[in-house]
């Protein structure tokens, strides 16, 4: 019985480690963020409640490294 309880405790700890958690910094162009990302945020946060989402929307392309951005959505520049 003690062995099974220890195994279950270990399984629960492993499960907690597999749950996504932490801060997710996203940068997107204003139009894309408003049309595509913003509507999905409530469902995303409901599915991943341990994620703290920081969404920055702007008409400029983010400086990914300098701003600590995890995901950036931008458009290709036309030449």
SEFIZA-3560 file (N, C-alpha, C; in Angstrom, 3 decimals):
REM SEFIZA-3560
<numar><xx>0.819</xx><yy>-1.187</yy><zz>0.000</zz><atom>N</atom></numar>
<numar><xx>0.000</xx><yy>0.000</yy><zz>0.000</zz><atom>CA</atom></numar>
<numar><xx>0.871</xx><yy>1.262</yy><zz>0.000</zz><atom>C</atom></numar>
<numar><xx>1.907</xx><yy>1.292</yy><zz>0.792</zz><atom>N</atom></numar>
<numar><xx>2.803</xx><yy>2.457</yy><zz>0.831</zz><atom>CA</atom></numar>
<numar><xx>3.506</xx><yy>2.615</yy><zz>-0.507</zz><atom>C</atom></numar>
<numar><xx>3.860</xx><yy>1.486</yy><zz>-1.132</zz><atom>N</atom></numar>
<numar><xx>4.526</xx><yy>1.538</yy><zz>-2.425</zz><atom>CA</atom></numar>
<numar><xx>3.605</xx><yy>2.154</yy><zz>-3.487</zz><atom>C</atom></numar>
<numar><xx>2.333</xx><yy>1.772</yy><zz>-3.459</zz><atom>N</atom></numar>
<numar><xx>1.380</xx><yy>2.320</yy><zz>-4.414</zz><atom>CA</atom></numar>
<numar><xx>1.173</xx><yy>3.824</yy><zz>-4.161</zz><atom>C</atom></numar>
<numar><xx>1.100</xx><yy>4.238</yy><zz>-2.921</zz><atom>N</atom></numar>
<numar><xx>0.937</xx><yy>5.658</yy><zz>-2.595</zz><atom>CA</atom></numar>
<numar><xx>2.141</xx><yy>6.458</yy><zz>-3.074</zz><atom>C</atom></numar>
<numar><xx>3.333</xx><yy>5.890</yy><zz>-2.910</zz><atom>N</atom></numar>
<numar><xx>4.543</xx><yy>6.568</yy><zz>-3.376</zz><atom>CA</atom></numar>
<numar><xx>4.536</xx><yy>6.683</yy><zz>-4.896</zz><atom>C</atom></numar>
<numar><xx>4.109</xx><yy>5.628</yy><zz>-5.576</zz><atom>N</atom></numar>
<numar><xx>4.033</xx><yy>5.643</yy><zz>-7.035</zz><atom>CA</atom></numar>
<numar><xx>3.024</xx><yy>6.693</yy><zz>-7.514</zz><atom>C</atom></numar>
<numar><xx>1.869</xx><yy>6.754</yy><zz>-6.867</zz><atom>N</atom></numar>
<numar><xx>0.849</xx><yy>7.741</yy><zz>-7.235</zz><atom>CA</atom></numar>
<numar><xx>1.350</xx><yy>9.168</yy><zz>-7.001</zz><atom>C</atom></numar>
<numar><xx>2.071</xx><yy>9.368</yy><zz>-5.900</zz><atom>N</atom></numar>
<numar><xx>2.631</xx><yy>10.693</yy><zz>-5.625</zz><atom>CA</atom></numar>
<numar><xx>3.648</xx><yy>11.062</yy><zz>-6.695</zz><atom>C</atom></numar>
<numar><xx>4.467</xx><yy>10.104</yy><zz>-7.093</zz><atom>N</atom></numar>
<numar><xx>5.443</xx><yy>10.343</yy><zz>-8.157</zz><atom>CA</atom></numar>
<numar><xx>4.766</xx><yy>10.645</yy><zz>-9.479</zz><atom>C</atom></numar>
<numar><xx>3.690</xx><yy>9.921</yy><zz>-9.783</zz><atom>N</atom></numar>
<numar><xx>2.937</xx><yy>10.164</yy><zz>-11.014</zz><atom>CA</atom></numar>
<numar><xx>2.322</xx><yy>11.561</yy><zz>-11.010</zz><atom>C</atom></numar>
<numar><xx>1.789</xx><yy>11.978</yy><zz>-9.872</zz><atom>N</atom></numar>
<numar><xx>1.191</xx><yy>13.318</yy><zz>-9.764</zz><atom>CA</atom></numar>
<numar><xx>2.241</xx><yy>14.397</yy><zz>-9.947</zz><atom>C</atom></numar>
<numar><xx>3.415</xx><yy>14.209</yy><zz>-9.379</zz><atom>N</atom></numar>
<numar><xx>4.492</xx><yy>15.191</yy><zz>-9.520</zz><atom>CA</atom></numar>
<numar><xx>4.938</xx><yy>15.283</yy><zz>-10.977</zz><atom>C</atom></numar>
<numar><xx>5.040</xx><yy>14.146</yy><zz>-11.651</zz><atom>N</atom></numar>
<numar><xx>5.422</xx><yy>14.136</yy><zz>-13.069</zz><atom>CA</atom></numar>
<numar><xx>4.376</xx><yy>14.856</yy><zz>-13.901</zz><atom>C</atom></numar>
<numar><xx>3.105</xx><yy>14.615</yy><zz>-13.587</zz><atom>N</atom></numar>
<numar><xx>2.014</xx><yy>15.268</yy><zz>-14.310</zz><atom>CA</atom></numar>
<numar><xx>2.093</xx><yy>16.790</yy><zz>-14.164</zz><atom>C</atom></numar>
<numar><xx>2.385</xx><yy>17.269</yy><zz>-12.949</zz><atom>N</atom></numar>
<numar><xx>2.499</xx><yy>18.709</yy><zz>-12.717</zz><atom>CA</atom></numar>
<numar><xx>3.655</xx><yy>19.314</yy><zz>-13.498</zz><atom>C</atom></numar>
<numar><xx>4.725</xx><yy>18.570</yy><zz>-13.673</zz><atom>N</atom></numar>
<numar><xx>5.873</xx><yy>19.073</yy><zz>-14.416</zz><atom>CA</atom></numar>
<numar><xx>5.570</xx><yy>19.186</yy><zz>-15.898</zz><atom>C</atom></numar>
<numar><xx>4.620</xx><yy>18.413</yy><zz>-16.391</zz><atom>N</atom></numar>
<numar><xx>4.267</xx><yy>18.433</yy><zz>-17.810</zz><atom>CA</atom></numar>
<numar><xx>3.232</xx><yy>19.497</yy><zz>-18.151</zz><atom>C</atom></numar>
<numar><xx>2.729</xx><yy>20.207</yy><zz>-17.149</zz><atom>N</atom></numar>
<numar><xx>1.732</xx><yy>21.250</yy><zz>-17.378</zz><atom>CA</atom></numar>
<numar><xx>2.451</xx><yy>22.531</yy><zz>-17.788</zz><atom>C</atom></numar>
<numar><xx>2.094</xx><yy>23.106</yy><zz>-18.945</zz><atom>N</atom></numar>
<numar><xx>2.739</xx><yy>24.365</yy><zz>-19.357</zz><atom>CA</atom></numar>
<numar><xx>2.472</xx><yy>25.467</yy><zz>-18.338</zz><atom>C</atom></numar>
<numar><xx>3.534</xx><yy>26.199</yy><zz>-17.982</zz><atom>N</atom></numar>
<numar><xx>3.380</xx><yy>27.288</yy><zz>-17.019</zz><atom>CA</atom></numar>
<numar><xx>4.465</xx><yy>28.317</yy><zz>-17.271</zz><atom>C</atom></numar>
<numar><xx>4.216</xx><yy>29.526</yy><zz>-16.815</zz><atom>N</atom></numar>
<numar><xx>5.194</xx><yy>30.590</yy><zz>-16.968</zz><atom>CA</atom></numar>
<numar><xx>4.660</xx><yy>31.712</yy><zz>-17.833</zz><atom>C</atom></numar>
<numar><xx>5.556</xx><yy>32.604</yy><zz>-18.190</zz><atom>N</atom></numar>
<numar><xx>5.195</xx><yy>33.778</yy><zz>-18.985</zz><atom>CA</atom></numar>
<numar><xx>5.460</xx><yy>33.501</yy><zz>-20.461</zz><atom>C</atom></numar>
<numar><xx>4.499</xx><yy>33.840</yy><zz>-21.289</zz><atom>N</atom></numar>
<numar><xx>4.637</xx><yy>33.738</yy><zz>-22.742</zz><atom>CA</atom></numar>
<numar><xx>4.485</xx><yy>35.137</yy><zz>-23.312</zz><atom>C</atom></numar>
<numar><xx>5.572</xx><yy>35.661</yy><zz>-23.860</zz><atom>N</atom></numar>
<numar><xx>5.604</xx><yy>37.017</yy><zz>-24.420</zz><atom>CA</atom></numar>
<numar><xx>5.408</xx><yy>36.927</yy><zz>-25.930</zz><atom>C</atom></numar>
<numar><xx>4.299</xx><yy>37.489</yy><zz>-26.418</zz><atom>N</atom></numar>
<numar><xx>3.980</xx><yy>37.462</yy><zz>-27.844</zz><atom>CA</atom></numar>
<numar><xx>3.935</xx><yy>38.895</yy><zz>-28.370</zz><atom>C</atom></numar>
<numar><xx>4.518</xx><yy>39.095</yy><zz>-29.530</zz><atom>N</atom></numar>
<numar><xx>4.457</xx><yy>40.388</yy><zz>-30.210</zz><atom>CA</atom></numar>
<numar><xx>3.823</xx><yy>40.158</yy><zz>-31.577</zz><atom>C</atom></numar>
<numar><xx>2.851</xx><yy>40.998</yy><zz>-31.914</zz><atom>N</atom></numar>
<numar><xx>2.161</xx><yy>40.844</yy><zz>-33.199</zz><atom>CA</atom></numar>
<numar><xx>1.836</xx><yy>42.213</yy><zz>-33.778</zz><atom>C</atom></numar>
<numar><xx>1.702</xx><yy>42.238</yy><zz>-35.070</zz><atom>N</atom></numar>
<numar><xx>1.232</xx><yy>43.452</yy><zz>-35.714</zz><atom>CA</atom></numar>
<numar><xx>-0.202</xx><yy>43.721</yy><zz>-35.240</zz><atom>C</atom></numar>
<numar><xx>-0.533</xx><yy>44.977</yy><zz>-35.095</zz><atom>N</atom></numar>
<numar><xx>-1.824</xx><yy>45.378</yy><zz>-34.536</zz><atom>CA</atom></numar>
<numar><xx>-2.998</xx><yy>44.704</yy><zz>-35.250</zz><atom>C</atom></numar>
<numar><xx>-3.044</xx><yy>44.768</yy><zz>-36.566</zz><atom>N</atom></numar>
<numar><xx>-4.185</xx><yy>44.218</yy><zz>-37.296</zz><atom>CA</atom></numar>
<numar><xx>-4.292</xx><yy>42.703</yy><zz>-37.107</zz><atom>C</atom></numar>
<numar><xx>-3.171</xx><yy>41.996</yy><zz>-37.165</zz><atom>N</atom></numar>
<numar><xx>-3.197</xx><yy>40.542</yy><zz>-36.991</zz><atom>CA</atom></numar>
<numar><xx>-3.607</xx><yy>40.191</yy><zz>-35.565</zz><atom>C</atom></numar>
<numar><xx>-3.048</xx><yy>40.895</yy><zz>-34.601</zz><atom>N</atom></numar>
<numar><xx>-3.372</xx><yy>40.620</yy><zz>-33.206</zz><atom>CA</atom></numar>
<numar><xx>-4.845</xx><yy>40.812</yy><zz>-32.907</zz><atom>C</atom></numar>
<numar><xx>-5.396</xx><yy>41.912</yy><zz>-33.396</zz><atom>N</atom></numar>
<numar><xx>-6.815</xx><yy>42.198</yy><zz>-33.140</zz><atom>CA</atom></numar>
<numar><xx>-7.733</xx><yy>41.202</yy><zz>-33.838</zz><atom>C</atom></numar>
<numar><xx>-7.398</xx><yy>40.847</yy><zz>-35.077</zz><atom>N</atom></numar>
<numar><xx>-8.278</xx><yy>39.963</yy><zz>-35.848</zz><atom>CA</atom></numar>
<numar><xx>-8.131</xx><yy>38.487</yy><zz>-35.501</zz><atom>C</atom></numar>
<numar><xx>-6.909</xx><yy>38.050</yy><zz>-35.211</zz><atom>N</atom></numar>
<numar><xx>-6.662</xx><yy>36.613</yy><zz>-35.077</zz><atom>CA</atom></numar>
<numar><xx>-6.273</xx><yy>36.160</yy><zz>-33.677</zz><atom>C</atom></numar>
<numar><xx>-5.422</xx><yy>36.903</yy><zz>-33.003</zz><atom>N</atom></numar>
<numar><xx>-4.952</xx><yy>36.457</yy><zz>-31.689</zz><atom>CA</atom></numar>
<numar><xx>-5.920</xx><yy>36.788</yy><zz>-30.555</zz><atom>C</atom></numar>
<numar><xx>-6.361</xx><yy>38.034</yy><zz>-30.496</zz><atom>N</atom></numar>
<numar><xx>-7.224</xx><yy>38.464</yy><zz>-29.390</zz><atom>CA</atom></numar>
<numar><xx>-8.458</xx><yy>37.572</yy><zz>-29.208</zz><atom>C</atom></numar>
<numar><xx>-9.139</xx><yy>37.166</yy><zz>-30.276</zz><atom>N</atom></numar>
<numar><xx>-10.314</xx><yy>36.305</yy><zz>-30.079</zz><atom>CA</atom></numar>
<numar><xx>-9.980</xx><yy>34.926</yy><zz>-29.488</zz><atom>C</atom></numar>
<numar><xx>-8.745</xx><yy>34.471</yy><zz>-29.649</zz><atom>N</atom></numar>
<numar><xx>-8.365</xx><yy>33.139</yy><zz>-29.167</zz><atom>CA</atom></numar>
<numar><xx>-7.844</xx><yy>33.147</yy><zz>-27.729</zz><atom>C</atom></numar>
<numar><xx>-7.538</xx><yy>34.318</yy><zz>-27.192</zz><atom>N</atom></numar>
<numar><xx>-6.902</xx><yy>34.392</yy><zz>-25.875</zz><atom>CA</atom></numar>
<numar><xx>-7.745</xx><yy>33.773</yy><zz>-24.758</zz><atom>C</atom></numar>
<numar><xx>-9.035</xx><yy>34.066</yy><zz>-24.642</zz><atom>N</atom></numar>
<numar><xx>-9.797</xx><yy>33.464</yy><zz>-23.540</zz><atom>CA</atom></numar>
<numar><xx>-9.756</xx><yy>31.933</yy><zz>-23.533</zz><atom>C</atom></numar>
<numar><xx>-9.922</xx><yy>31.307</yy><zz>-24.692</zz><atom>N</atom></numar>
<numar><xx>-9.884</xx><yy>29.841</yy><zz>-24.760</zz><atom>CA</atom></numar>
<numar><xx>-8.491</xx><yy>29.312</yy><zz>-24.425</zz><atom>C</atom></numar>
<numar><xx>-7.455</xx><yy>30.003</yy><zz>-24.912</zz><atom>N</atom></numar>
<numar><xx>-6.082</xx><yy>29.592</yy><zz>-24.620</zz><atom>CA</atom></numar>
<numar><xx>-5.813</xx><yy>29.629</yy><zz>-23.120</zz><atom>C</atom></numar>
<numar><xx>-6.199</xx><yy>30.729</yy><zz>-22.475</zz><atom>N</atom></numar>
<numar><xx>-5.957</xx><yy>30.867</yy><zz>-21.037</zz><atom>CA</atom></numar>
<numar><xx>-6.799</xx><yy>29.897</yy><zz>-20.221</zz><atom>C</atom></numar>
<numar><xx>-7.963</xx><yy>29.549</yy><zz>-20.721</zz><atom>N</atom></numar>
<numar><xx>-8.791</xx><yy>28.542</yy><zz>-20.035</zz><atom>CA</atom></numar>
<numar><xx>-8.125</xx><yy>27.168</yy><zz>-20.120</zz><atom>C</atom></numar>
<numar><xx>-7.551</xx><yy>26.864</yy><zz>-21.277</zz><atom>N</atom></numar>
<numar><xx>-6.894</xx><yy>25.570</yy><zz>-21.463</zz><atom>CA</atom></numar>
<numar><xx>-5.554</xx><yy>25.514</yy><zz>-20.732</zz><atom>C</atom></numar>
<numar><xx>-4.860</xx><yy>26.648</yy><zz>-20.633</zz><atom>N</atom></numar>
<numar><xx>-3.545</xx><yy>26.704</yy><zz>-19.995</zz><atom>CA</atom></numar>
<numar><xx>-3.546</xx><yy>27.775</yy><zz>-18.903</zz><atom>C</atom></numar>
<numar><xx>-4.221</xx><yy>27.519</yy><zz>-17.796</zz><atom>N</atom></numar>
<numar><xx>-4.379</xx><yy>28.547</yy><zz>-16.764</zz><atom>CA</atom></numar>
<numar><xx>-3.084</xx><yy>28.949</yy><zz>-16.063</zz><atom>C</atom></numar>
<numar><xx>-2.039</xx><yy>28.166</yy><zz>-16.193</zz><atom>N</atom></numar>
<numar><xx>-0.775</xx><yy>28.496</yy><zz>-15.527</zz><atom>CA</atom></numar>
<numar><xx>0.157</xx><yy>29.313</yy><zz>-16.421</zz><atom>C</atom></numar>
<numar><xx>-0.327</xx><yy>29.662</yy><zz>-17.623</zz><atom>N</atom></numar>
<numar><xx>0.434</xx><yy>30.531</yy><zz>-18.524</zz><atom>CA</atom></numar>
<numar><xx>0.016</xx><yy>31.978</yy><zz>-18.266</zz><atom>C</atom></numar>
<numar><xx>0.993</xx><yy>32.831</yy><zz>-18.108</zz><atom>N</atom></numar>
<numar><xx>0.740</xx><yy>34.272</yy><zz>-18.008</zz><atom>CA</atom></numar>
<numar><xx>1.097</xx><yy>34.861</yy><zz>-19.368</zz><atom>C</atom></numar>
<numar><xx>0.089</xx><yy>35.308</yy><zz>-20.082</zz><atom>N</atom></numar>
<numar><xx>0.267</xx><yy>35.772</yy><zz>-21.453</zz><atom>CA</atom></numar>
<numar><xx>0.477</xx><yy>37.278</yy><zz>-21.490</zz><atom>C</atom></numar>
<numar><xx>1.568</xx><yy>37.691</yy><zz>-22.131</zz><atom>N</atom></numar>
<numar><xx>1.841</xx><yy>39.111</yy><zz>-22.365</zz><atom>CA</atom></numar>
<numar><xx>1.805</xx><yy>39.330</yy><zz>-23.872</zz><atom>C</atom></numar>
<numar><xx>0.785</xx><yy>40.011</yy><zz>-24.344</zz><atom>N</atom></numar>
<numar><xx>0.617</xx><yy>40.258</yy><zz>-25.772</zz><atom>CA</atom></numar>
<numar><xx>0.860</xx><yy>41.728</yy><zz>-26.051</zz><atom>C</atom></numar>
<numar><xx>1.825</xx><yy>42.001</yy><zz>-26.915</zz><atom>N</atom></numar>
<numar><xx>2.113</xx><yy>43.357</yy><zz>-27.347</zz><atom>CA</atom></numar>
<numar><xx>1.715</xx><yy>43.480</yy><zz>-28.807</zz><atom>C</atom></numar>
<numar><xx>0.830</xx><yy>44.434</yy><zz>-29.095</zz><atom>N</atom></numar>
<numar><xx>0.417</xx><yy>44.655</yy><zz>-30.475</zz><atom>CA</atom></numar>
<numar><xx>0.880</xx><yy>46.049</yy><zz>-30.889</zz><atom>C</atom></numar>
<numar><xx>1.528</xx><yy>46.104</yy><zz>-32.049</zz><atom>N</atom></numar>
<numar><xx>2.079</xx><yy>47.361</yy><zz>-32.534</zz><atom>CA</atom></numar>
<numar><xx>2.195</xx><yy>47.293</yy><zz>-34.045</zz><atom>C</atom></numar>
<numar><xx>2.347</xx><yy>48.442</yy><zz>-34.664</zz><atom>N</atom></numar>
<numar><xx>2.544</xx><yy>48.470</yy><zz>-36.112</zz><atom>CA</atom></numar>
<numar><xx>4.024</xx><yy>48.398</yy><zz>-36.484</zz><atom>C</atom></numar>
<numar><xx>4.871</xx><yy>48.206</yy><zz>-35.502</zz><atom>N</atom></numar>
<numar><xx>6.300</xx><yy>48.046</yy><zz>-35.779</zz><atom>CA</atom></numar>
<numar><xx>6.713</xx><yy>46.605</yy><zz>-35.477</zz><atom>C</atom></numar>
<numar><xx>7.769</xx><yy>46.165</yy><zz>-36.122</zz><atom>N</atom></numar>
<numar><xx>8.281</xx><yy>44.820</yy><zz>-35.887</zz><atom>CA</atom></numar>
<numar><xx>9.108</xx><yy>44.836</yy><zz>-34.605</zz><atom>C</atom></numar>
<numar><xx>8.876</xx><yy>43.882</yy><zz>-33.739</zz><atom>N</atom></numar>
<numar><xx>9.547</xx><yy>43.821</yy><zz>-32.441</zz><atom>CA</atom></numar>
<numar><xx>11.022</xx><yy>43.483</yy><zz>-32.579</zz><atom>C</atom></numar>
<numar><xx>11.799</xx><yy>43.982</yy><zz>-31.646</zz><atom>N</atom></numar>
<numar><xx>13.196</xx><yy>43.580</yy><zz>-31.485</zz><atom>CA</atom></numar>
<numar><xx>13.163</xx><yy>42.356</yy><zz>-30.575</zz><atom>C</atom></numar>
<numar><xx>13.098</xx><yy>41.189</yy><zz>-31.180</zz><atom>N</atom></numar>
<numar><xx>12.801</xx><yy>39.950</yy><zz>-30.468</zz><atom>CA</atom></numar>
<numar><xx>13.717</xx><yy>39.717</yy><zz>-29.269</zz><atom>C</atom></numar>
<numar><xx>15.000</xx><yy>39.773</yy><zz>-29.458</zz><atom>N</atom></numar>
<numar><xx>15.934</xx><yy>39.486</yy><zz>-28.367</zz><atom>CA</atom></numar>
<numar><xx>15.927</xx><yy>40.609</yy><zz>-27.343</zz><atom>C</atom></numar>
<numar><xx>16.019</xx><yy>41.846</yy><zz>-27.795</zz><atom>N</atom></numar>
<numar><xx>16.081</xx><yy>42.989</yy><zz>-26.881</zz><atom>CA</atom></numar>
<numar><xx>14.816</xx><yy>43.111</yy><zz>-26.020</zz><atom>C</atom></numar>
<numar><xx>13.678</xx><yy>42.731</yy><zz>-26.577</zz><atom>N</atom></numar>
<numar><xx>12.411</xx><yy>42.866</yy><zz>-25.862</zz><atom>CA</atom></numar>
<numar><xx>11.986</xx><yy>41.581</yy><zz>-25.157</zz><atom>C</atom></numar>
<numar><xx>12.778</xx><yy>40.527</yy><zz>-25.265</zz><atom>N</atom></numar>
<numar><xx>12.455</xx><yy>39.274</yy><zz>-24.592</zz><atom>CA</atom></numar>
<numar><xx>11.204</xx><yy>38.596</yy><zz>-25.124</zz><atom>C</atom></numar>
<numar><xx>10.979</xx><yy>38.707</yy><zz>-26.420</zz><atom>N</atom></numar>
<numar><xx>9.789</xx><yy>38.140</yy><zz>-27.055</zz><atom>CA</atom></numar>
<numar><xx>10.007</xx><yy>36.652</yy><zz>-27.332</zz><atom>C</atom></numar>
<numar><xx>9.008</xx><yy>35.844</yy><zz>-26.973</zz><atom>N</atom></numar>
<numar><xx>9.065</xx><yy>34.405</yy><zz>-27.254</zz><atom>CA</atom></numar>
<numar><xx>8.546</xx><yy>34.078</yy><zz>-28.649</zz><atom>C</atom></numar>
<numar><xx>7.466</xx><yy>34.765</yy><zz>-29.057</zz><atom>N</atom></numar>
<numar><xx>6.839</xx><yy>34.533</yy><zz>-30.354</zz><atom>CA</atom></numar>
<numar><xx>6.537</xx><yy>35.884</yy><zz>-30.975</zz><atom>C</atom></numar>
<numar><xx>6.922</xx><yy>36.055</yy><zz>-32.231</zz><atom>N</atom></numar>
<numar><xx>6.618</xx><yy>37.292</yy><zz>-32.945</zz><atom>CA</atom></numar>
<numar><xx>5.910</xx><yy>36.958</yy><zz>-34.250</zz><atom>C</atom></numar>
<numar><xx>4.877</xx><yy>37.732</yy><zz>-34.550</zz><atom>N</atom></numar>
<numar><xx>4.144</xx><yy>37.562</yy><zz>-35.798</zz><atom>CA</atom></numar>
<numar><xx>4.324</xx><yy>38.860</yy><zz>-36.578</zz><atom>C</atom></numar>
<numar><xx>4.910</xx><yy>38.738</yy><zz>-37.762</zz><atom>N</atom></numar>
<numar><xx>5.162</xx><yy>39.919</yy><zz>-38.605</zz><atom>CA</atom></numar>
<numar><xx>4.898</xx><yy>39.535</yy><zz>-40.048</zz><atom>C</atom></numar>
<numar><xx>4.867</xx><yy>40.502</yy><zz>-40.873</zz><atom>N</atom></numar>
<numar><xx>4.656</xx><yy>40.215</yy><zz>-42.302</zz><atom>CA</atom></numar>
<numar><xx>5.978</xx><yy>40.397</yy><zz>-43.047</zz><atom>C</atom></numar>
<numar><xx>6.044</xx><yy>39.747</yy><zz>-44.164</zz><atom>N</atom></numar>
<numar><xx>7.226</xx><yy>39.861</yy><zz>-45.007</zz><atom>CA</atom></numar>
<numar><xx>7.198</xx><yy>41.233</yy><zz>-45.694</zz><atom>C</atom></numar>
<numar><xx>8.322</xx><yy>41.876</yy><zz>-45.730</zz><atom>N</atom></numar>
<numar><xx>8.390</xx><yy>43.158</yy><zz>-46.393</zz><atom>CA</atom></numar>
<numar><xx>8.401</xx><yy>42.966</yy><zz>-47.902</zz><atom>C</atom></numar>
<numar><xx>7.640</xx><yy>43.786</yy><zz>-48.611</zz><atom>N</atom></numar>
<numar><xx>7.629</xx><yy>43.736</yy><zz>-50.065</zz><atom>CA</atom></numar>
<numar><xx>8.724</xx><yy>44.639</yy><zz>-50.580</zz><atom>C</atom></numar>
<numar><xx>9.453</xx><yy>44.166</yy><zz>-51.557</zz><atom>N</atom></numar>
<numar><xx>10.570</xx><yy>44.948</yy><zz>-52.120</zz><atom>CA</atom></numar>
<numar><xx>10.127</xx><yy>45.737</yy><zz>-53.302</zz><atom>C</atom></numar>
//
